C-alpha cells in the first residue's frame, strides 16, 4: 500500500533530514512568534505556509547557498502572488480566471530552467493560499508580513544552517574536459600518430561528464540567458572536439606535416587557455588568434595555395579536412567559453551566426525561449495547460459548492497530478491510502487532546521534522499521510479543533485527486512518451532536409547557397529544442515508457544520439557554407551529392521508425548501405571542402547507427 522500496541508502535520509530540519526550525519560529508572541494568526499562517511552499513543496536544485540566492530573488514574485490571490478571491469568477492565468504562467515558467521549474509548485501554493476563505482584503498587510518573514528566515537558514558540499560546477567540468583535449592534441602533435586506447578512454570519460544526465540538475546550463546558452554551447563544442581528436588519423610525414602539427599545437594551447578562462576568467584571445593563423595557413596549403598547380594526395586531403574540423571545434570552444564567462562584455571575437544570442537583450531571449515552446507539441506547454485547467476546475468547484477547506483540494491536485495517466492513478491510490491513515490518526489525536493547544504546539515541530524527513524518501503515501496529520496540528492552533477536520481533509484530497485524474485522462495522458517519438522523428526529418540542401550548396557552389547561409537552420534548431525538452521530461517520469503505442522500442533507442545528430547537422552545415563554397568538379559533385542523398534517406527511414503516427513498418530500418559502408571515393582533383563534406556525412551516419542500436534499458 505504501510503495516502500526494500532498502534506501542512508544518504537519502541524511539529505532529506537536513532539508527538513531547516524547514522545521524556520516554519516553527515564524509560526510561534506570530501566533503566540504577537497574537497575529494570519501572519502566523502565512509565515508557516510560505516556508512549507518554498522548502517542502518546491524542489529547487542546488546547494543551500544557491537556493538561498534564488529564493531571495523570488520575494517580489511572492508578494505579487499574495496580493493577486487576495484581491481576486472576493468573487468566484475573478478567482477562477486568476487561477487559470497564474496557474499556466507559473507552470510554463519551467522553460526557464531547473530552478524556475522546481520553484513553480511552491509559488502555486502561495497564490492558492489567499484564494480561499476568509476573503479578507483587509488582512493583506498581515499576509504580506508573514510571507516576507517566512522568506527572509528561510533564506537565512538555507545559507547558514547545515551547509552542503558543492559539486563541481559545469564550468569546472568543462575546464577539466578542455585540459583532457589539450593533452590529446599535444600528444597528436608530438607523436604524429593516433591516440592510444588510454587517451581515447580519457576523452570519452571527459565527454560523458559533460552530458546533462551526468551533471547535477542545479549545475546544468539550461537557462535562456546569454551565459547559460554560451556555457551549454561550450560543453557541446568540447564534446565535439574530444570526439574528433579521438578519431583523428595519424599525421602523414610529408611536406605539409609541419602545418598540421602547428594547428594541433595551437589547439592544445587554446584548450589550456580555455580551461583558464573558465576557472579564473583570463582571456583566451591570443591563443585563439594563433589558431586562426595556423588554420588559415593549413587551409591555404590544402586548397593548393600559393601553388595552384600543387596536387595533394587524397589521404593527405582527408587528414587536412579532419584537422581543420578539429580546429573549428576548438575555435567554437574558445569563443563560447569567453562568452560564458564575460557575457555580452566578452572581448573574444565571435563568428557570425553561431552565437546569435550574444547581443540579444535578456527579455528577448526569454521571449524567444517561450515562443519556442508555445505550441501543443512542447511538453512544457502540455504540463502548463494540464495543471492550469485542473487547478481552475478545483477552484470553480470550491467556489460554486463552497467546499470547506477547498485549499486542501487544490493542494492535492497540485501535488498528485502527474504527466501520465498510469502514473497519476498509481499516485492517487497511494495518496488516498496515506490520507485515510493520516485522517484516522488525526481524528484520534483531536479527540484525545481536545482544545489543549499547548499539546499541539509541542507536537507540531516534532511531527513536521518527521514528515519532511520520511515523506520524500518513503513515497507519496507516507508523505500524504504525515502531511494530513501536520495540517491538523496547525489548524488546531488557529481555530477550535474538532475531529471533523480529518474528515474534511479526506474529502478534499478525494475531490482534488479525482479532478487531477480527469485532466490526466483528457490532456496528453501519456506524458512525454509519444512527444519524444514525434519530436525525434521531426528532428531527423528537418535534419534530412538540411543535409540535402547543404550538399546541394556545396556541390553547386555559392550560386546555390541560401541567403542565410544555413538551409533550414531555424526549423532544425526549433526541432532540436523541442526534442531536448521532451527528452528532459521523459527523464523525470518514473515510468516513462508505458505499454502500448507505436514506434521503435524505446529501450533500444539512444535518444542522446538523436540530439547529437541534430547538433552535428546544424554545426556541420554552418561550417561547410562559411565562406560560400566554390563549385566542385562534376565527379566530386556527383559523389558528394549521392552521399548526401543516401544519408538523408537513412535519416528519413529512422524518422519513420520513431514516429508513432507514421504507417511505416514497425521493424527498425537497416542501416547497411553498400554506397555508405567503407566509403572511400577519391574523385580526381577534389578540394578539401569535398573531403570535409564526406567527413561530416560519415559522422552523421555514425549517429544514426547509434540511434537504433542503443543499449537495452537505457535512454
C-alpha positions, 0 to 999 in steps of 0.5 A: 500500500505504501510503495516502500522500496526494500532498502534506501541508502542512508544518504537519502535520509541524511539529505532529506533530514537536513532539508527538513530540519531547516524547514522545521526550525524556520516554519516553527519560529515564524509560526510561534512568534506570530501566533503566540508572541504577537497574537497575529494568526494570519501572519502566523499562517502565512509565515508557516505556509510560505516556508512549507511552499518554498522548502517542502513543496518546491524542489529547487536544485542546488546547494543551500547557498544557491537556493538561498540566492534564488529564493531571495530573488523570488520575494517580489514574485511572492508578494505579487502572488499574495496580493493577486490571490487576495484581491481576486478571491472576493468573487468566484469568477475573478478567482477562477480566471486568476487561477487559470492565468497564474496557474499556466504562467507559473507552470510554463515558467519551467522553460526557464530552467531547473530552478524556475521549474522546481520553484513553480509548485511552491509559488502555486501554493502561495497564490492558492493560499489567499484564494480561499476563505476568509476573503479578507482584503483587509488582512493583506498587510498581515499576509504580506508580513508573514510571507516576507518573514517566512522568506527572509528566515528561510533564506537565512537558514538555507545559507547558514544552517547545515551547509552542503558540499558543492559539486563541481560546477559545469564550468569546472567540468568543462575546464577539466574536459578542455585540459583532457583535449589539450593533452590529446592534441599535444600528444597528436602533435608530438607523436604524429600518430593516433591516440592510444586506447588510454587517451581515447578512454580519457576523452570519452570519460571527459565527454560523458561528464559533460552530458546533462544526465551526468551533471547535477540538475542545479549545475546544468546550463539550461537557462535562456540567458546569454551565459547559460546558452554560451556555457551549454554551447561550450560543453557541446563544442568540447564534446565535439572536439574530444570526439574528433581528436579521438578519431583523428588519423595519424599525421602523414610525414610529408611536406605539409606535416609541419602545418598540421602539427602547428594547428594541433599545437595551437589547439592544445594551447587554446584548450589550456587557455580555455580551461583558464578562462573558465576557472579564473576568467583570463582571456583566451584571445591570443591563443585563439588568434594563433589558431586562426593563423595556423588554420588559415595557413593549413587551409591555404596549403590544402586548397593548393595555395600559393601553388595552384598547380600543387596536387595533394594526395587524397589521404593527405586531403582527408587528414587536412579536412579532419584537422581543420574540423578539429580546429573549428571545434576548438575555435567554437570552444574558445569563443563560447567559453569567453562568452560564458564567462564575460557575457555580452562584455566578452572581448573574444571575437565571435563568428557570425551566426553561431552565437546569435544570442550574444547581443540579444537583450535578456527579455528577448531571449526569454521571449524567444525561449517561450515562443519556442515552446508555445505550441501543443507539441512542447511538453512544457506547454502540455504540463502548463495547460494540464495543471492550469485547467485542473487547478481552475476546475478545483477552484470553480468547484470550491467556489460554486459548492463552497467546499470547506477547506477547498485549499486542501483540494487544490493542494492535492491536485497540485501535488498528485497530478502527474504527466501520465495517466498510469502514473497519476492513478498509481499516485492517487491510490497511494495518496488516498491510502496515506490520507485515510491513515493520516485522517484516522490518526488525526481524528484520534489525536483531536479527540484525545487532546481536545482544545489543549493547544499547548499539546499541539504546539509541542507536537507540531515541530516534532511531527513536521521534522518527521514528515519532511524527513520520511515523506520524500524518501518513503513515497507519496503515501507516507508523505500524504499521510504525515502531511494530513496529520501536520495540517491538523496540528496547525489548524488546531492552533488557529481555530477550535479543533474538532475531529471533523477536520480529518474528515474534511481533509479526506474529502478534499484530497478525494475531490482534488485527486479525482479532478487531477485524474480527469485532466490526466485522462483528457490532456496528453495522458501519456506524458512525454512518451509519444512527444519524444517519438514525434519530436525525434522523428521531426528532428531527423526529418528537418535534419534530412532536409538540411543535409540535402540542401547543404550538399546541394550548396556545396556541390553547386557552389555559392550560386546555390547557397541560401541567403542565410547561409544555413538551409533550414537552420531555424526549423532544425534548431526549433526541432532540436529544442523541442526534442531536448525538452521532451527528452528532459521530461521523459527523464523525470517520469518514473515510468516513462515508457508505458505499454502500448503505442507505436514506434521503435522500442524505446529501450533500444533507442539512444535518444542522446544520439538523436540530439547529437545528430541534430547538433552535428547537422546544424554545426556541420552545415554552418561550417561547410557554407562559411565562406560560400563554397566554390563549385566542385568538379562534376565527379566530386559533385556527383559523389558528394551529392549521392552521399548526401542523398543516401544519408538523408534517406537513412535519416528519413527511414529512422524518422519513420521508425520513431514516429508513432503516427507514421504507417511505416513498418514497425521493424527498425530500418537497416542501416547497411548501405553498400554506397555508405559502408567503407566509403572511400571515393577519391574523385580526381582533383577534389578540394578539401571542402569535398573531403570535409563534406564526406567527413561530416556525412560519415559522422552523421551516419555514425549517429544514426547507427547509434540511434537504433542500436542503443543499449537495452534499458537505457535512454 
